[in-house]
Amino acid sequence: MTGGAGRDPAPRGTCAPRYAVDCSRKRLGITHVNGQLCLQVFRQESPSQFLGHDSTLLRSDDEGKTWINPAHVGGKAKADGDFPAGPGDPSYPASMIWPDPQPRDSSKQTMARLGFVHYCQDESIGCPSIDNNRNYIYALATAGNFTCCVLARVSKENLPHLKASEWEYYTCQGYEDAVCDGSLAESWTKEMAKAAWLTGGTPGADTQVIWAADQREYIASGFDGKGHVILSTAPHVWGPWKQQATLSPGNGAEVFNNLILPTYRSVAPGRATAILANTGYGLDSAGTLFLYQLDLRWPALQRAPQPQ
């Protein structure tokens, strides 16, 4: 399976030479809801494009000891992680919640890289009330070709089912001119192809989002593919998003990926701290994970120094 190719029969496991381009599996978003873990997994092309293709979720009911993919929901969970076997396996189509739509070149894959929105512990303990988050789990996704972000949601009751038909997508014609009210039913659609492309103000690739309760804002982090971290804020999960700062890690490492961990802590209404983790492009056996504590201040966040 190369970028624009169909899913011809392939050996089980799929790591045959013809299919090596898309053989790597990546995981990005993770959330813990009502005692269950959900981890997003997607298939990514190897260098030089790194395009994202088929995407899915794995679920664990025992804090990560065993996992189950959508093809096996209702059966016995597996201790080996239950990763999808690959396009050559008969179970593969059923294991993918969001298969890359035709022409399978990532251009229409809006759910390639999923970042769940985090509000509170287990998304059920001491949660604030904002944007109907008591009923829904939200995710901000980066398209497979990095051209946009889309907002998706699923009810907490339906999340464990791992079914595409139970997800909805934020839709808003003319989003760049006026943000539609996401609290209204008409702002959501079951058709992924009708999702609004949130092309302005979002923080770039592989977005991770937390809710800053004291500041009454969402904070999202992403990266620009040029070694920088981008921070954005929004009053609602559907926006309007505004880029507030572009940061360069102080150790000189070029950012390959990043996330704001849910260890965010409000110090005062105008100040908070968050932990930012990133890896560098120069991966090596010694490890390249870096952790930073950010001191976030309002409204000074909007005046953060830009890298030169």
BAKOLFI-482248 format. One record per residue (C-alpha): residue in three letters; y, x, z. Coordinates in steps of 0.001 Angstrom, whole numbers, plus 500000, padded with zeros to 6 digits. Each point is the difference from the previous one (the first is absolute). Example, Ala and Ser with C-alpha at 12.3 -4.5 7.8 and 13.67 -1.06 7.14 Angstrom:
BAKOLFI-482248
NODE    r       v       u       w
NODE  ala  495500  512300  507800
NODE  ser  503440  501370  499340
//
This chain:
BAKOLFI-482248
NODE    r       v       u       w
NODE  met  500000  500000  500000
NODE  thr  503138  501750  498804
NODE  gly  503478  498578  500207
NODE  gly  499788  497543  497115
NODE  ala  496247  499720  499611
NODE  gly  497771  497072  500822
NODE  arg  497205  500063  502543
NODE  asp  497062  501116  497882
NODE  pro  496683  500472  501821
NODE  ala  500058  503154  502095
NODE  pro  497575  501645  502390
NODE  arg  499971  498665  503527
NODE  gly  502605  501890  501942
NODE  thr  502133  500397  496856
NODE  cys  500766  503703  500391
NODE  ala  498586  500828  496574
NODE  pro  502111  502280  497740
NODE  arg  501256  497167  497783
NODE  tyr  501269  498113  503028
NODE  ala  501316  502851  502124
NODE  val  503629  499246  499112
NODE  asp  499999  496881  502172
NODE  cys  497255  501051  502350
NODE  ser  502125  500765  503041
NODE  arg  500435  497318  502626
NODE  lys  503135  499900  502124
NODE  arg  500851  497952  503059
NODE  leu  503442  499065  501171
NODE  gly  500791  496878  502004
NODE  ile  498256  499125  503259
NODE  thr  500573  497174  502452
NODE  his  498385  498630  503162
NODE  val  500048  496199  500277
NODE  asn  498332  497874  502655
NODE  gly  497504  502729  500845
NODE  gln  499124  500946  496406
NODE  leu  500988  503007  497892
NODE  cys  500858  499729  496317
NODE  leu  500317  503137  497864
NODE  gln  501247  500066  496421
NODE  val  498113  502099  497430
NODE  phe  500953  500586  496368
NODE  arg  498892  502105  497062
NODE  gln  502453  502641  498815
NODE  glu  500081  502111  496872
NODE  ser  499845  503714  500525
NODE  pro  502942  502198  498939
NODE  ser  502347  499828  498355
NODE  gln  500903  496306  500141
NODE  phe  498474  498833  503312
NODE  leu  499991  496406  498751
NODE  gly  498504  497354  502291
NODE  his  497390  497597  498613
NODE  asp  497517  497693  501768
NODE  ser  500921  499155  503590
NODE  thr  498160  498352  502893
NODE  leu  499653  499692  503789
NODE  leu  497261  500988  502426
NODE  arg  499562  498217  503345
NODE  ser  498654  501230  503335
NODE  asp  499171  497690  502910
NODE  asp  499133  502796  502447
NODE  glu  502985  502375  499942
NODE  gly  498785  501990  497008
NODE  lys  496357  500592  500918
NODE  thr  498775  497892  497069
NODE  trp  501736  498632  496918
NODE  ile  499486  497346  497356
NODE  asn  501513  499569  496548
NODE  pro  500718  496670  498261
NODE  ala  496702  500005  498092
NODE  his  498064  499930  503273
NODE  val  502066  497605  502135
NODE  gly  497562  497718  501781
NODE  gly  497381  502738  500138
NODE  lys  499396  502925  502303
NODE  ala  502738  502597  500415
NODE  lys  499130  503621  499199
NODE  ala  500551  503167  502006
NODE  asp  500522  502093  496846
NODE  gly  503392  498408  499334
NODE  asp  498689  497600  497308
NODE  phe  502322  501465  497376
NODE  pro  499692  498256  496599
NODE  ala  497284  501765  498038
NODE  gly  502052  500323  496807
NODE  pro  500356  498285  496601
NODE  gly  496397  500814  499049
NODE  asp  498576  498007  502903
NODE  pro  499256  496252  499617
NODE  ser  501870  499295  503238
NODE  tyr  503197  501691  498847
NODE  pro  501958  497014  498595
NODE  ala  499411  497950  503160
NODE  ser  501081  502902  502211
NODE  met  503478  500167  498461
NODE  ile  502591  497529  501283
NODE  trp  502607  501118  497460
NODE  pro  498387  501444  496855
NODE  asp  502408  501720  497646
NODE  pro  500986  497298  497453
NODE  gln  499715  500574  496271
NODE  pro  500815  502358  498342
NODE  arg  498773  501837  503160
NODE  asp  502586  502751  499674
NODE  ser  501656  499200  503384
NODE  ser  503075  498458  498335
NODE  lys  499152  496546  501386
NODE  gln  498313  501097  503222
NODE  thr  502596  498981  502565
NODE  met  497634  500274  502997
NODE  ala  498892  503610  499533
NODE  arg  501347  501532  503230
NODE  leu  500273  497669  502971
NODE  gly  502146  500517  503101
NODE  phe  499535  497365  502694
NODE  val  503022  498845  502006
NODE  his  499624  500764  503724
NODE  tyr  501596  497813  502679
NODE  cys  498049  500536  503211
NODE  gln  496681  501015  501558
NODE  asp  497051  498330  498230
NODE  glu  502631  497861  498237
NODE  ser  499336  497563  502851
NODE  ile  501230  501567  503275
NODE  gly  503672  499642  500870
NODE  cys  500964  499289  496402
NODE  pro  503578  499053  499098
NODE  ser  500580  496878  497951
NODE  ile  501419  500859  496591
NODE  asp  499207  498930  496429
NODE  asn  497024  497836  501054
NODE  asn  498130  503132  501101
NODE  arg  498060  498024  502601
NODE  asn  498049  498457  497135
NODE  tyr  500093  502649  497258
NODE  ile  499194  503655  499436
NODE  tyr  502421  501603  497532
NODE  ala  499530  503040  497764
NODE  leu  502480  501838  497800
NODE  ala  498129  501476  497054
NODE  thr  500887  502762  497548
NODE  ala  498970  499400  496385
NODE  gly  497363  502223  498466
NODE  asn  502559  501680  497743
NODE  phe  502624  500303  502798
NODE  thr  502470  497733  498187
NODE  cys  500506  497338  502676
NODE  cys  499111  498486  503310
NODE  val  498683  496486  500593
NODE  leu  499655  498006  503209
NODE  ala  496719  498250  500776
NODE  arg  498693  497988  502927
NODE  val  496831  498411  501324
NODE  ser  499489  497780  503014
NODE  lys  498540  501673  503088
NODE  glu  497198  497451  499858
NODE  asn  499080  500941  496425
NODE  leu  500458  503790  500122
NODE  pro  496393  500682  501145
NODE  his  498618  498109  496973
NODE  leu  501186  502808  497657
NODE  lys  500624  497523  497173
NODE  ala  502675  500439  497329
NODE  ser  500343  496224  499638
NODE  glu  501368  499755  503554
NODE  trp  502891  502427  499451
NODE  glu  503492  498959  498889
NODE  tyr  502803  501959  498347
NODE  tyr  503738  499752  500477
NODE  thr  501684  498694  496864
NODE  cys  503726  499869  499327
NODE  gln  501600  499711  496584
NODE  gly  503150  502115  499886
NODE  tyr  499142  501886  503192
NODE  glu  502474  502785  499246
NODE  asp  502877  497501  500012
NODE  ala  498954  497774  502917
NODE  val  497070  500303  502392
NODE  cys  497976  496793  500263
NODE  asp  499187  498565  503424
NODE  gly  496450  501113  500743
NODE  ser  499635  497369  502719
NODE  leu  499745  497338  497280
NODE  ala  496629  499109  498470
NODE  glu  501428  500182  496472
NODE  ser  500701  503709  500481
NODE  trp  496267  500744  499960
NODE  thr  497417  499882  497240
NODE  lys  496244  500510  499747
NODE  glu  500439  501818  496671
NODE  met  500441  503752  500383
NODE  ala  501554  500191  496525
NODE  lys  502916  497843  501217
NODE  ala  500875  502221  502962
NODE  ala  503611  501146  500173
NODE  trp  500503  503699  499355
NODE  leu  502161  501315  502832
NODE  thr  501509  502832  498013
NODE  gly  503199  500540  501998
NODE  gly  500440  501391  503494
NODE  thr  496345  500533  500885
NODE  pro  499017  503450  501283
NODE  gly  497968  501259  497072
NODE  ala  496260  500573  499897
NODE  asp  497336  499162  502591
NODE  thr  502315  497927  502160
NODE  gln  499271  499560  503715
NODE  val  501893  497345  501966
NODE  ile  500686  499221  503661
NODE  trp  502171  497351  501666
NODE  ala  502725  501365  502282
NODE  ala  500347  497125  502453
NODE  asp  503091  501176  501898
NODE  gln  501847  500786  496774
NODE  arg  498751  496827  498291
NODE  glu  499134  501952  496841
NODE  tyr  496989  501203  498095
NODE  ile  499761  503761  499494
NODE  ala  497943  501352  497123
NODE  ser  499158  503540  498969
NODE  gly  498818  501288  496659
NODE  phe  500271  503101  497831
NODE  asp  501614  500733  496651
NODE  gly  497452  502373  498442
NODE  lys  502551  502820  500275
NODE  gly  499267  501113  503543
NODE  his  502267  497586  501855
NODE  val  499496  497156  502473
NODE  ile  502010  496809  499408
NODE  leu  500905  497547  502772
NODE  ser  500992  496401  499233
NODE  thr  500881  496973  502119
NODE  ala  500018  496232  499485
NODE  pro  500760  496907  502106
NODE  his  496894  498229  498636
NODE  val  496753  501344  498665
NODE  trp  500930  498656  496543
NODE  gly  503379  501723  500153
NODE  pro  502593  500711  498980
NODE  trp  498799  503585  500402
NODE  lys  502560  502789  500191
NODE  gln  499319  503720  499814
NODE  gln  501666  501589  503007
NODE  ala  498974  503652  500063
NODE  thr  498192  502688  498046
NODE  leu  498498  502732  502134
NODE  ser  498527  503432  499346
NODE  pro  497429  501225  502567
NODE  gly  501414  502864  502007
NODE  asn  496928  502176  499501
NODE  gly  500584  500210  496263
NODE  ala  496795  498136  499087
NODE  glu  500272  497727  496989
NODE  val  498974  496504  501029
NODE  phe  496817  498789  498336
NODE  asn  499602  496848  502073
NODE  asn  501554  498588  503112
NODE  leu  499913  497123  502402
NODE  ile  501825  498757  503045
NODE  leu  497321  499629  502625
NODE  pro  500130  496889  502181
NODE  thr  501166  502158  502922
NODE  tyr  503551  498813  499424
NODE  arg  501957  499649  503245
NODE  ser  503396  498416  500550
NODE  val  502196  502016  502349
NODE  ala  502967  497613  499835
NODE  pro  501288  497378  497554
NODE  gly  501739  502770  498043
NODE  arg  497334  502665  500248
NODE  ala  496238  500458  499520
NODE  thr  497399  502670  499353
NODE  ala  497121  500007  497539
NODE  ile  497256  502439  499094
NODE  leu  499881  501056  496367
NODE  ala  496870  501682  498642
NODE  asn  499707  501673  496624
NODE  thr  497789  502366  498066
NODE  gly  501129  502659  497562
NODE  tyr  499052  500440  496352
NODE  gly  498402  503364  500795
NODE  leu  496777  498702  501533
NODE  asp  497799  502643  501594
NODE  ser  497052  500261  502352
NODE  ala  502276  500711  502974
NODE  gly  501514  496518  499685
NODE  thr  503497  498972  499005
NODE  leu  500830  497059  502280
NODE  phe  503467  500164  501532
NODE  leu  501438  497705  502693
NODE  tyr  503689  499379  500637
NODE  gln  501815  497940  502586
NODE  leu  503007  498285  498458
NODE  asp  502992  498964  502090
NODE  leu  501252  496892  498223
NODE  arg  503493  498730  500775
NODE  trp  501851  496904  498856
NODE  pro  502232  499906  498064
NODE  ala  499854  503807  499694
NODE  leu  496671  499639  498182
NODE  gln  502022  498925  496987
NODE  arg  501901  503274  500097
NODE  ala  497021  502336  500274
NODE  pro  500571  503313  498188
NODE  gln  498530  500262  496547
NODE  pro  497992  503072  498910
NODE  gln  501833  502449  497772
//
